[in-house]
Amino acid sequence: MGTEPRPRNRWLNGVSRDGRRIVGAKAVRAFGDGLASIALAALLAERGFGPFAIGVLATAALSGSSLATLAVGFWVDRIGRRRVLMGASVLAALSGIAFAAAEAYALLLVIVFLGTINPSQGDVSAFLPVEQAALSETVPAPRRTWLYARYNLVGRISAAAGALATGGAVAGARAFGIDAADALRLVFVGYSLLGVSLLLVYRGVSPAIELAADARARRARLGESRGRVAGLAALFAIDSFGGGLVVDSVLALWLFEHHGLSVAATGAIFFAIGLLAAGSMLLAVPLADRIGLIRTMAYTHLPSNVALALVPFAPTLPVALALLFVRSSLSQMDVAPRTTYIVSVVAPEERAAAVGVANVARSLATAAGPLAGGALLAAGPFGLQLVAAGAIKGAYDVALLIAFGRVPVREEPAARTPAGDGEREATGSPASSPRA
């Protein structure tokens, strides 16, 4: 009697080759986001720009990403998912080089608006709706939360490593007599090289990630799901505006100014924050299976926002860091359930559009946050933006639980396995709607 071949990657058991490539690309992208989230604030501070100017630039970066996300969500399946991913990779490579070379503030605004540079370790980009829609078809429906948890876990660990690498690069450059500004420019050159590596990864993705022909014919707009997606998008916008008040570049700037931390020390802190956030993501899978997607999102998110609001009241830096670590250990447990919920309450042909609408609502609201956060920081070093962020995000948690706590996901057959993969479909218990 023959034996079945062992999976080549047990950690992503049952995921197609394309799914594994997308997860790998997520790691590369997130490492670049980790680099940029610290380097952007540090480089602009080195050039003499204040908190408000940095907040404006972060808002411009997120606004550009929001518009790109919206366009991609509705047009990706007309252009082709693989083509969009490769084109965005080229744009990432150009963005890093341009930001490293530019001096004038107006030119920097144009670069971040048109490019892919992200002032946060969180994923806000045109890549996101394409990857999330494609991943939904690389495993059976009951294992989507499981896969999205791993996808986001890889991203958070990589972003944390990128933040740490920024501090290490600056410290290492200074040891060789290179000043901080030039060292930070080299970080953005490294960001550009990551864009080139992304292009190579996406070139290897097969046509199986494209939407099936019959679904493409029905993809033009949201249908019966429009109202539900709009409601979710509105709530996500509230949450994201609160998050934008403490986007990583603004939070790093607060640590620089309020506690006098160096770039290297701040990078190490963000590395620890990223690891804690990443470790919590896998816990969301069994929790969502037990209590449901929406309850998992709300019950884990609310205490993290209370901790965030308390940070400015901490009497010492260690207490403030402890609160930030508590916040980070809970704040990302809603990510995988949120993505699963979005793709599970719409038809397959609506997924890219639904993810695009939800993400653009989040992105636009996040984009407004750094401007307000920078203004609050310029008003004083206390940390009013952290208090406001915790209160706003906490209100979102309560509203989400009330509005969607008993709205179920769709029941679906197992997702198709892309042709030519040769792997068996995985099984697993569904992370379904909350149990009554």
C-alpha positions as CSV (number, residue, x, y, z in Angstrom):
1,M,0.0,0.0,0.0
2,G,1.4,3.4,-1.0
3,T,1.8,6.3,1.4
4,E,0.8,9.9,0.8
5,P,3.6,12.3,0.3
6,R,4.4,14.5,3.2
7,P,3.5,18.2,2.9
8,R,6.6,20.2,2.0
9,N,5.6,23.0,4.4
10,R,3.7,21.7,7.5
11,W,3.2,25.3,8.8
12,L,1.2,26.1,5.6
13,N,-0.2,22.6,5.2
14,G,-2.9,22.4,2.5
15,V,-2.0,25.8,1.0
16,S,-1.2,25.9,-2.7
17,R,2.1,27.0,-4.1
18,D,0.6,30.3,-5.1
19,G,-0.7,30.8,-1.5
20,R,2.8,30.1,-0.1
21,R,4.3,32.6,-2.6
22,I,1.8,35.3,-1.5
23,V,2.6,34.7,2.2
24,G,6.3,34.9,1.3
25,A,5.7,38.2,-0.5
26,K,3.9,39.5,2.5
27,A,7.0,38.9,4.6
28,V,9.1,40.9,2.1
29,R,6.6,43.7,2.0
30,A,6.1,43.9,5.7
31,F,9.9,44.0,6.3
32,G,10.0,47.1,4.1
33,D,7.1,48.6,5.9
34,G,8.9,48.1,9.2
35,L,12.0,49.8,7.8
36,A,10.0,52.8,6.5
37,S,7.8,53.2,9.6
38,I,10.8,54.2,11.7
39,A,13.1,55.6,9.1
40,L,10.5,58.0,7.7
41,A,9.9,59.8,11.0
42,A,13.6,59.7,11.9
43,L,14.8,61.0,8.5
44,L,12.3,63.9,8.5
45,A,13.3,64.8,12.0
46,E,16.9,64.8,11.0
47,R,16.0,67.2,8.2
48,G,14.4,69.6,10.7
49,F,10.7,68.9,10.0
50,G,8.4,69.2,13.0
51,P,5.6,66.8,14.2
52,F,2.8,68.6,12.2
53,A,4.8,68.5,9.0
54,I,5.6,64.8,9.5
55,G,1.9,64.1,10.2
56,V,1.0,65.8,7.0
57,L,3.4,63.7,5.1
58,A,2.2,60.5,6.7
59,T,-1.4,61.5,5.8
60,A,-0.4,62.0,2.2
61,A,1.2,58.6,2.1
62,L,-1.9,56.9,3.5
63,S,-4.2,58.9,1.3
64,G,-2.4,57.8,-1.9
65,S,-2.5,54.2,-0.7
66,S,-6.2,54.5,0.0
67,L,-7.0,55.7,-3.5
68,A,-4.8,53.0,-5.0
69,T,-6.5,50.4,-2.9
70,L,-10.0,51.5,-4.0
71,A,-9.0,51.4,-7.7
72,V,-7.4,48.0,-7.3
73,G,-10.4,46.5,-5.5
74,F,-12.7,47.3,-8.4
75,W,-10.3,47.0,-11.4
76,V,-7.9,44.2,-10.4
77,D,-9.9,41.4,-12.1
78,R,-10.1,43.4,-15.3
79,I,-6.4,44.0,-15.4
80,G,-5.2,40.7,-13.8
81,R,-4.1,40.0,-10.3
82,R,-0.6,39.0,-11.2
83,R,-0.1,42.1,-13.3
84,V,-1.3,44.4,-10.6
85,L,1.0,42.8,-8.0
86,M,4.0,43.0,-10.4
87,G,3.2,46.6,-11.2
88,A,3.0,47.6,-7.6
89,S,6.3,45.9,-7.0
90,V,8.0,48.2,-9.6
91,L,6.3,51.2,-7.9
92,A,7.8,50.1,-4.6
93,A,11.3,50.0,-6.0
94,L,10.9,53.4,-7.5
95,S,9.4,54.9,-4.3
96,G,12.4,53.9,-2.2
97,I,15.0,55.4,-4.5
98,A,13.0,58.6,-5.0
99,F,12.4,59.2,-1.3
100,A,16.1,58.6,-0.6
101,A,17.1,61.2,-3.2
102,A,14.5,63.9,-2.7
103,E,15.2,67.0,-0.5
104,A,12.3,69.4,-1.0
105,Y,9.3,68.8,1.2
106,A,6.8,69.3,-1.6
107,L,8.6,66.6,-3.7
108,L,8.5,64.3,-0.7
109,L,4.7,64.8,-0.5
110,V,4.3,63.8,-4.1
111,I,6.5,60.7,-3.8
112,V,4.7,59.3,-0.8
113,F,1.3,60.1,-2.3
114,L,2.0,58.3,-5.5
115,G,4.3,55.6,-4.1
116,T,4.1,52.7,-1.7
117,I,6.0,54.0,1.4
118,N,4.0,53.2,4.5
119,P,4.4,55.1,7.7
120,S,2.9,52.2,9.7
121,Q,3.8,48.6,10.3
122,G,0.2,47.8,9.5
123,D,-0.5,46.9,5.9
124,V,-2.0,49.7,3.9
125,S,-1.3,49.3,0.3
126,A,-2.6,48.3,-3.2
127,F,-1.1,44.9,-2.6
128,L,-3.6,44.1,0.2
129,P,-7.0,43.5,-1.6
130,V,-5.3,41.5,-4.3
131,E,-3.5,39.2,-1.9
132,Q,-6.5,38.8,0.4
133,A,-8.9,38.0,-2.4
134,A,-6.4,35.5,-4.0
135,L,-5.7,33.8,-0.7
136,S,-9.4,33.1,0.0
137,E,-9.3,30.5,-2.8
138,T,-6.1,28.8,-1.9
139,V,-7.6,26.8,1.0
140,P,-11.1,25.5,1.8
141,A,-13.5,28.0,3.4
142,P,-13.3,26.6,6.9
143,R,-9.5,27.2,7.0
144,R,-9.5,30.9,5.9
145,T,-9.1,32.3,9.4
146,W,-6.2,29.8,9.9
147,L,-4.5,31.0,6.7
148,Y,-5.1,34.7,7.3
149,A,-3.7,34.3,10.8
150,R,-0.5,32.9,9.4
151,Y,-0.4,35.5,6.6
152,N,-0.7,38.3,9.1
153,L,1.6,36.6,11.6
154,V,4.4,36.5,9.0
155,G,3.7,40.2,8.2
156,R,4.0,41.3,11.8
157,I,7.2,39.4,12.5
158,S,8.7,40.7,9.4
159,A,7.6,44.3,10.1
160,A,9.1,44.0,13.6
161,A,12.4,42.8,12.1
162,G,12.3,45.7,9.7
163,A,11.9,48.2,12.6
164,L,14.8,46.6,14.4
165,A,16.9,46.6,11.3
166,T,16.4,50.4,10.9
167,G,17.9,51.1,14.3
168,G,20.7,48.6,13.6
169,A,21.5,50.2,10.3
170,V,21.8,53.7,11.8
171,A,24.0,52.5,14.6
172,G,26.2,50.5,12.3
173,A,26.5,53.4,9.8
174,R,27.6,55.7,12.6
175,A,30.3,53.3,13.6
176,F,31.7,53.8,10.1
177,G,31.5,57.5,10.3
178,I,28.3,57.9,8.3
179,D,25.9,60.5,9.7
180,A,22.3,59.5,10.6
181,A,20.6,61.2,7.7
182,D,22.8,59.4,5.1
183,A,22.3,56.1,7.0
184,L,18.5,56.6,6.8
185,R,18.7,57.3,3.1
186,L,20.5,54.0,2.7
187,V,17.5,52.4,4.5
188,F,15.2,53.6,1.8
189,V,17.6,52.3,-0.9
190,G,17.2,48.9,0.9
191,Y,13.4,49.4,0.7
192,S,13.8,49.8,-3.1
193,L,15.7,46.6,-3.4
194,L,12.9,44.8,-1.6
195,G,10.6,46.0,-4.3
196,V,12.8,44.3,-6.9
197,S,12.7,41.1,-4.9
198,L,8.9,41.3,-4.8
199,L,8.8,41.5,-8.5
200,L,10.7,38.3,-8.8
201,V,8.4,36.5,-6.3
202,Y,5.2,37.6,-8.0
203,R,6.5,36.6,-11.4
204,G,6.4,33.0,-10.2
205,V,2.7,33.2,-9.3
206,S,0.5,31.1,-11.6
207,P,-2.7,32.1,-13.5
208,A,-4.6,30.1,-10.9
209,I,-4.8,33.2,-8.7
210,E,-7.0,34.9,-11.3
211,L,-10.7,35.0,-10.9
212,A,-12.6,32.3,-12.8
213,A,-14.1,33.5,-16.1
214,D,-17.7,33.0,-15.0
215,A,-17.1,35.0,-11.8
216,R,-15.3,37.8,-13.8
217,A,-18.6,38.3,-15.8
218,R,-20.3,39.1,-12.5
219,R,-17.6,41.0,-10.7
220,A,-18.4,44.6,-11.8
221,R,-20.1,45.8,-8.6
222,L,-21.3,44.8,-5.2
223,G,-24.7,43.3,-5.3
224,E,-26.9,42.1,-2.4
225,S,-23.9,42.6,-0.1
226,R,-23.6,46.3,-0.6
227,G,-25.4,47.4,2.6
228,R,-23.5,45.0,4.8
229,V,-20.1,45.9,3.3
230,A,-21.0,49.6,3.7
231,G,-21.9,49.1,7.4
232,L,-18.7,47.2,8.1
233,A,-16.6,49.8,6.2
234,A,-18.1,52.6,8.2
235,L,-17.2,50.9,11.5
236,F,-13.7,50.0,10.2
237,A,-13.2,53.7,9.3
238,I,-13.9,54.7,12.9
239,D,-11.4,52.2,14.2
240,S,-8.8,53.2,11.7
241,F,-9.0,56.9,12.4
242,G,-8.2,56.1,16.0
243,G,-5.3,53.9,14.8
244,G,-4.1,56.7,12.6
245,L,-3.7,59.0,15.5
246,V,-0.9,56.7,16.8
247,V,0.4,55.4,13.5
248,D,3.9,54.1,14.0
249,S,5.7,57.2,12.7
250,V,3.7,59.4,15.0
251,L,4.2,57.0,18.0
252,A,7.9,56.8,17.3
253,L,8.1,60.6,17.2
254,W,6.3,60.8,20.6
255,L,8.9,58.4,22.0
256,F,11.7,60.5,20.6
257,E,10.3,63.7,22.1
258,H,8.6,62.7,25.3
259,H,11.1,60.1,26.5
260,G,14.2,61.2,24.5
261,L,14.8,57.7,23.0
262,S,17.2,57.1,20.2
263,V,16.4,55.6,16.8
264,A,18.1,52.3,17.8
265,A,16.1,52.1,21.1
266,T,12.9,53.0,19.4
267,G,13.5,50.3,16.7
268,A,14.1,47.7,19.4
269,I,10.8,48.7,21.1
270,F,8.9,48.4,17.9
271,F,10.5,45.0,17.3
272,A,9.2,43.8,20.7
273,I,5.8,45.3,20.0
274,G,5.7,43.5,16.6
275,L,6.7,40.2,18.1
276,L,4.0,40.4,20.7
277,A,1.4,41.3,18.1
278,A,2.5,38.5,15.9
279,G,2.4,35.9,18.6
280,S,-1.2,36.8,19.5
281,M,-2.5,36.3,16.0
282,L,-2.5,32.5,16.1
283,L,-4.5,32.6,19.3
284,A,-7.3,34.2,17.3
285,V,-8.0,31.0,15.3
286,P,-9.2,28.7,18.1
287,L,-10.8,31.6,19.9
288,A,-12.8,32.5,16.7
289,D,-13.8,28.9,16.3
290,R,-15.1,28.9,19.9
291,I,-16.9,32.3,20.3
292,G,-17.2,33.5,16.7
293,L,-15.5,36.0,14.5
294,I,-17.1,39.3,15.7
295,R,-16.8,38.5,19.4
296,T,-13.2,37.6,18.9
297,M,-12.6,40.9,17.3
298,A,-14.4,43.0,19.9
299,Y,-13.4,41.1,23.1
300,T,-9.7,41.2,22.4
301,H,-9.6,44.7,20.9
302,L,-11.3,46.6,23.7
303,P,-8.8,45.9,26.5
304,S,-5.9,46.7,24.2
305,N,-7.5,50.2,23.6
306,V,-7.9,50.8,27.3
307,A,-4.2,50.1,27.7
308,L,-3.4,52.5,24.9
309,A,-5.4,55.3,26.5
310,L,-3.5,54.8,29.8
311,V,0.0,55.1,28.3
312,P,0.4,58.9,28.7
313,F,-0.6,58.6,32.4
314,A,2.3,56.2,33.1
315,P,4.7,57.7,35.7
316,T,7.8,56.2,34.1
317,L,9.0,54.9,30.8
318,P,9.0,51.2,31.9
319,V,5.3,51.5,32.9
320,A,4.5,53.2,29.6
321,L,6.3,50.5,27.7
322,A,4.5,47.8,29.7
323,L,1.1,49.3,28.7
324,L,2.2,49.5,25.0
325,F,3.3,45.8,25.2
326,V,-0.1,44.9,26.7
327,R,-1.8,46.8,23.9
328,S,0.2,45.1,21.2
329,S,-0.3,41.6,22.6
330,L,-4.1,42.0,22.0
331,S,-4.5,44.6,19.3
332,Q,-3.9,42.4,16.3
333,M,-6.0,39.4,17.3
334,D,-8.9,40.9,15.3
335,V,-7.0,41.0,12.0
336,A,-7.5,37.5,10.7
337,P,-11.1,37.2,11.9
338,R,-11.9,40.6,10.3
339,T,-10.6,39.5,6.9
340,T,-12.4,36.1,7.1
341,Y,-15.6,37.9,8.0
342,I,-15.4,40.3,5.0
343,V,-14.7,37.6,2.4
344,S,-17.3,35.3,4.0
345,V,-20.3,37.6,3.9
346,V,-20.1,38.3,0.1
347,A,-20.2,36.1,-3.0
348,P,-16.8,35.0,-4.5
349,E,-17.0,37.4,-7.4
350,E,-17.5,40.3,-4.9
351,R,-14.5,39.6,-2.7
352,A,-11.9,41.8,-4.3
353,A,-14.4,44.7,-4.4
354,A,-15.6,44.1,-0.8
355,V,-12.0,43.9,0.5
356,G,-11.1,47.0,-1.5
357,V,-14.1,49.0,-0.1
358,A,-13.4,47.9,3.4
359,N,-9.7,48.6,3.2
360,V,-10.1,51.9,1.4
361,A,-12.4,53.0,4.2
362,R,-9.8,52.0,6.7
363,S,-7.0,53.6,4.7
364,L,-8.8,57.0,4.2
365,A,-9.7,57.2,7.9
366,T,-6.2,56.1,8.9
367,A,-4.8,58.8,6.5
368,A,-6.7,61.5,8.5
369,G,-5.2,60.3,11.7
370,P,-1.5,61.3,11.4
371,L,-2.5,64.8,10.6
372,A,-4.6,65.1,13.8
373,G,-2.1,63.1,15.8
374,G,0.8,65.3,14.7
375,A,-1.3,68.4,15.6
376,L,-2.0,67.0,19.1
377,L,1.7,66.1,19.5
378,A,2.7,69.6,18.4
379,A,0.4,71.0,21.1
380,G,2.3,69.2,23.8
381,P,4.3,66.1,24.6
382,F,1.8,64.6,27.1
383,G,0.2,62.2,24.6
384,L,-3.3,63.4,24.0
385,Q,-3.3,61.5,20.7
386,L,-2.9,58.2,22.6
387,V,-5.9,59.0,24.9
388,A,-8.1,60.0,21.9
389,A,-7.0,56.9,19.9
390,G,-7.9,54.5,22.8
391,A,-11.3,56.2,23.3
392,I,-12.3,56.2,19.6
393,K,-11.1,52.6,19.0
394,G,-12.9,51.4,22.1
395,A,-16.2,53.0,20.9
396,Y,-15.7,51.0,17.6
397,D,-15.4,47.7,19.5
398,V,-18.7,48.3,21.3
399,A,-20.5,49.4,18.1
400,L,-19.2,46.4,16.1
401,L,-20.5,44.0,18.7
402,I,-23.9,45.6,18.8
403,A,-24.3,45.9,15.0
404,F,-22.8,42.6,13.8
405,G,-22.6,40.4,16.8
406,R,-25.3,38.0,15.4
407,V,-24.9,38.4,11.7
408,P,-23.7,35.0,10.3
409,V,-21.2,34.2,7.6
410,R,-22.2,32.4,4.4
411,E,-22.1,28.6,4.2
412,E,-19.9,27.6,1.3
413,P,-18.5,24.5,-0.3
414,A,-14.8,23.9,0.1
415,A,-12.6,26.3,-1.9
416,R,-11.1,25.1,-5.2
417,T,-7.5,23.9,-5.3
418,P,-5.6,25.6,-8.1
419,A,-4.9,23.4,-11.0
420,G,-1.5,21.7,-11.1
421,D,-0.8,22.0,-7.4
422,G,-1.2,18.4,-6.6
423,E,-1.9,18.9,-2.9
424,R,-4.9,17.6,-1.0
425,E,-7.4,20.1,0.4
426,A,-7.0,20.6,4.1
427,T,-9.8,20.3,6.5
428,G,-10.6,22.1,9.7
429,S,-13.4,23.4,11.8
430,P,-14.9,26.6,10.6
431,A,-14.4,29.9,12.4
432,S,-18.1,30.7,11.9
433,S,-20.5,33.3,13.2
434,P,-21.0,33.8,16.9
435,R,-22.9,31.1,18.7
436,A,-26.2,32.0,20.1
